């Protein structure tokens, strides 16, 4: 079985440990990344995503735990060994570019080869080849301050590739770029993964970038909190091993497919035990940013609704009541809108359980996503939804069918729209799940 190219085992990064001002930037993080995967580490500012990336790179030493890259344990490496690792196996791309202003673009790109002792002719040939590939060959003799932001980042990516590393680590690589330049750089990273077979790990706080990844790692408060799979690239043996740990023979096909979407879902959370999980998923699916205590209160009220201790009118009232009065502190409009949305979702989930035809569900999904389809394409869309409702395909396959061009037999939806449809379907599948294995 292929080994992970990157292994993070219970890694923590703690500043001022044991003091009053102790800060846990990374806490007990574990992550395996396999060759040729494109991983995005996602979360709000200060969640620890860059710390995790720097721990992988060796630029940040873990207070505890291990970071193993390309078979080498970084915590056991000398400074010289880390330098060699960065020269040979790992390329870094930063938000701030870090080009040297006194060197030409070509010299910046070739600099890592200088430290490796390569001859001048080879350096220039390799450097120009990369500059041509990224469309900035005509900038070779200019200095960084003469380039646009997008050109600087392309030069920085070329520099990261000059020694042909197997791993590319990118820390908010488009954070300083306009939308057009950002799209260009993101496409370059995607091509490096798909065409050059590089393992790419990128940090971002922008949800619009997530569709580029094979897997998205979500972080909050220094912890890895969940994982979402867009396209499975991990070896089959790894997935089988994971499934073996949760006794797959006792799990229905429906639950197996759901577990691919909801990664922190276990077969032990059956029947009534699923309700807290369902409540949390509805909240994260529907809500925009709210104060933590408002979300926590709403989650408790949603559980009460799903346990049938309150009705929808009661839910709406509790959401609208002030926090000081035991409510969630929402405004009336938000409370009403949320309650109606939850009611609709639960009704649709019940319809699926009762064998409702896929046409009604398809109409609902298109309405939720604000999308209109011609009759023939809508019929195909409906057939794909039916396949998922019957557990004949999983979420990833459904997403591929919705995203694929119509020429290739797909629906031709925008990536964000297809992801929204799939997420809605998966939530409905979760809500209608009864816990029967």
N, C-alpha and C positions, 0 to 999 in steps of 0.2 A: 504494500500500500504506500502511495506517495506520502512523504512527510510534509508537514506545513513548512513553508518558506519563512514564516514569521510565527513565533509562539510567545505569547505573553501569559505568564502563569502567576496569578494572584499578586500582581504588581501594585505597589503603593508608592506615592511620592508625597512626603510630609515635610513641610517647612517648619522650623522652630519646634521640633518634636518635644513634647513634654512641658512646653512653656505655655503661659497664658495666651499668647498670640499664635498658637499652633494653627497651621492651615493644612488641610488635607486636599491637595490638588488632584490627586488620583488615589482611588481607594479600592484595593482588592480586585483589580481588573484582570480578566482572563480572556484571551482571544487567540484563535488559530486562523491564520491566513494562508491559503494554498497558492502554489504557482499559477500565474496567469489570471488571478482574480482581480477585479476592480472593486475596492472597498472604499466606501465613504463613511467617515466618522462625523456624525451630525449632532448638533446641539446648540444651545444659546451660548452667548459669551460667558466665559468663566466656568464652563461645565467640566473642563479638564481634557477637552479633545486634543488641543495642541500639546498638552503635557503627555498624553498617551503617544502621540506621534513622535515627540522628541525622545520618549523612552524607547520606542522602537528603533529610532535612529542612533541612539547612544549619546545624543547631545545632552540628555537628562538622565542622571543616574537614579535608579529606583531605590527608595529607602528600604523596601523589602520586596521579595518576589524576584522573578527572572524575566529577562527579555532575550529570546534566542532568535537570531537572525541568520539565515543561510547556514544553519547548523552550528552557529557559534554563540555561546552564552556571553552577552555583552558585559555582564557584571564581573566576569572572570578575565576580561581582556585588558591588556595594557593600553596606554595611550597610542603607542605605535601601531598596535594591532587594530585599534579603532580607526586610525587613519587609513590603514590598508583596506579595511572593510568599506569605508566610504569611497575610496578610490576605485575599488573593483566591483562591489556588489550593490551599493546604494547610491542613488542620485537624489539630490534634494532640490526642491523648488519652493521659494518663499514668496510671501505677499510683497515684500519690499525689494525684490529682485537681487539685491546685493551684488550688483556689477561694480567693478572698479573703474572709477571715472577717468583715471589717467591711462587706461588701456583701451585700445580699439575694441570693437565688438568681436572681431575674429580672435584677438589675443585673449579676451575674456573667456570665450568659448573654449579655447585651447589650453587654458591655464592648468586644469587638472592633469593634462598629458605632460606638461612641463615638469611637474613634480614627480611624474612617473618615469622621467628620463627618456621620453620618446624624441626622435630626431625632428628637426624643424619641418622638413618636407612632409613627413607623415602627419604631423600636427595640422599643418595648413590644409592638406587634402581632406582629412577627416572633418575639420572645422567647417570648411567651405561646403562640404557635402551636406552637413546638417543645416547650415544657413540657407542653402538652396531648397532643401526639403521644406523648411518652414517659411519660405518666401521672403527672406530678408538678406539674400546674398549681396544685394546692392548696398547694404548698410555695413558691410564687413569692415571698411576702413574708417567708419565714423566712430565717434565716442558716445558713450551712453547718454550724455545730456543732449544729444542731437536726435534721440529716438523718441517715439511715442511710447505710452505705457504698454500697449500691446506688443510693440516691437521689442521692448526691453524684456518682457516676460518670455517671448519666443526665444530670445537670445539666452535667457537664463535656463530655459528648458533644454536648449541645445547644449549648453555647458554641462547640465546634469547627465546628458547622454553620451558625452564625448568618450568615456571609457567603457561604454556599452554595459551598464549595470543591469542586473535582472530585476531590481526593485526601484520604483520611483515613489518618493514620499513628497507630497505637495501640501503645504500649509497655507490655506486660504489663497490659492494662486491667482484668483481673479478679483480679490477684494479691492484692489486699487484701479480696476479697469472699467471702461464703459461697457455697455451691454454687448455691442458688436465685437469688441476685442475679447470680452469674456467668453462669448460663444466660440470664438476662434480657438482660444487656448483650451477650453474644455473639449473641443473636438479633437485637438492634437493629443491630449491625454487619452481620450477614448481610442484614437487610432493606435497609439503606442501600446495599449492593452490588447486590442483586437488583432492588429496587423503584426506588431513586433513581439507580441506575447509577453510584454512586461507585466509584472505585478505592480499595480498602482494602488496607493493608499492616499486618499485625499481628505483633508479636513475642510468643512464648510459649515456655515450657519444659514445658508440659503437653500430653502426647500426646493427651489426650481432646478437645482443641480442633481437631485437624488436619482433621477431616472437613468443617469449615466452608469450608476453602480450595479454590480452583480448583487452585492449585499450592502445594506445600510446599517451601521452600528449607531444606536441612539445613546447619548450620554446626558446625564444630569447630576449635578452636585458631585462631580468627580467619579461617578460610577457608570458602568455600562448597564443600562436599564432594559434594553430590548434590542432585537435584531429583526430586520425585514429583508426577505429574499426577493429580488427582482428576477434574477436568472441564476439558477444553480450551476456553479462551476466546480464545486468541491467534488473530490473523487467519490465514486459510488460506494466504495468501501467505508469511507468516513460516515456517509449518511446512514448506511446500514448499521454501523456500529452505534451511532446515536440512537437509532430506532430500537436497537436491541436493548439498550439501557432502560427503555420504557416499555418493555414487554409488548412488542408490536403484535404478536399473535392474538392478544386479548383486545385489540383496538379495532373498531370498525373502520372501513375505508373512508367514511365521512369524516371521522375524527382525525385520521392520518392527514387528509388533505387540509383540514382546518389548521392542524398543527404546523403546516408549512408556512402559513400566513401569520399565525399568532404564536411566536416562538416561546413565550413563557407560559404556554398552556400545557397542562399535564393531564393524563387520563384519570388521575386521582380526584380532579376537580369536577366530579360528576353531579348531575341533578341539581339540587339546591346549592351545592358548593360552587357551581358555575356562576351563580347570580352575581356575587361581588365582582367577578372577572368581567361578566357581561356589562355591568354597570360602568366599570372603569373604561371599557372599550367604547361604549356609547359616548361617554363624556369626551374622551380624547378625539373621537371621530367628529363630533358636532361642534364643540366649543372653540372659540377663539381664546386669547389670553385672558385669564381672570386671576384674581388673587388666590394664593394657594388655599387659604381657609374657605374661600367661596366655593372652590372646586371640591374640597374635601366634604363640606357640608352637603353640596349637591349630590355627591356620590352616595352619601348615606341615605338621602331622601330617595334617590333612584333605586337603591336596594330595597327600601321599604315598599316602593311601588311594585317592584318585580316579585317581592315576597307576598304581594297583595295585602299589605297592611294599610296602605292608603290608595286612593284612586287618583286619577289625573288632575281633578280639581284640587285635591289635597296637595299633590306635587307642586302645582303651579303656585298655590298660596305659600307653601314653605319656601320655595325658591325666591319669592318676592319679599317675604318677611325679613326684617333687619337681622344681622348677625347677633346683635345684642338680645334679640327676642327669640333666639334659637333657630332663625332662618338661615338662608344662604346669602342674603344681602344683594340679590340681583334686582334689576328694575322690572317693572311689570311687563314691559314689552318683550324683554329677553326671556323672562320666565314663561310667558304665554307661547312664544315662538318655539322655545326648547321643548315644552310639554307636548305641543302639537307634533313636533318632529319625532319625538320619542314614540308617541302614540301611533303615528303613521308607520314607523319602522317595525314596531312590535306587531301591528296588524299585518304588514306585509310578510313578516317572518311566520306568523300563524297561517297566512294564506299558503305559503310554501309548504308548511307542514301538512296542510289539508289537501295538497295536490293541486293548488291553483295553477291555471295554465300559464305558460311562460310569456304569453303575449302581454298579459296585465303587468307582470313583473318587469318586462322589457320597457313598457310604456312608462312605468314608474321610474326606472333607472334613467331613461332619457330625459324625463322631466326634471329629476333631481340635478342632473348634470347640465341642463339647459341646452340639450343637443337635439337637432332634428335630422332624421335620416329619410332618404327616399324609400319607397315601398319595398323594392327588391333588396336593398341593403339592410333595411330594417328586418326583413324576414331572416336574412343570414345572421344578423345580430341576435335575434330571438333564438335561433338555433344554437348559437354559441352559449347563450345564457342557460338554455335548457340543458346542455351538456354539463355545465358546472352544477346546476341544481340537482342533477342526477348523479353527481360525483364521478363522472366519467373523465373529467379533466380537473386539474388543480388551478389555483389562482395564477400561477406563472404562465401556464399554457393559455388561459383565457386572455391574459394581458397581451401575449404575443399575437393572438388572433385578432384582437381589437386594434392593436397598433400596426399590424402588417398592412401594406398597401392593398388596394382593391385589386390591382393587377395580379397580386400574389395570393388572392383569395381571402384577404382580410377585410376589415371594416374601414381602415384608413383613418382612424381617429388620431387626434393630437395625443402626444404621450401623456400630458397631464390629465386629459379627459379620460383616456383609457384606464389610467391608474385610479382615477376617482370612481369610475364605474366598478372596477374590480374590488376596490376597498368597500364600496357599498354592498356589493354582492357578498363579500366575506363576512361583513357584519351581520347581514341577514341570515347567512348560513349558521353563524355562531348563535344568534338569538333563537333560531328555531331548533337548535340542537337540544335534544332531550336528555342526554347522558346515557343512552342505551349503547352498549358496546357489543 
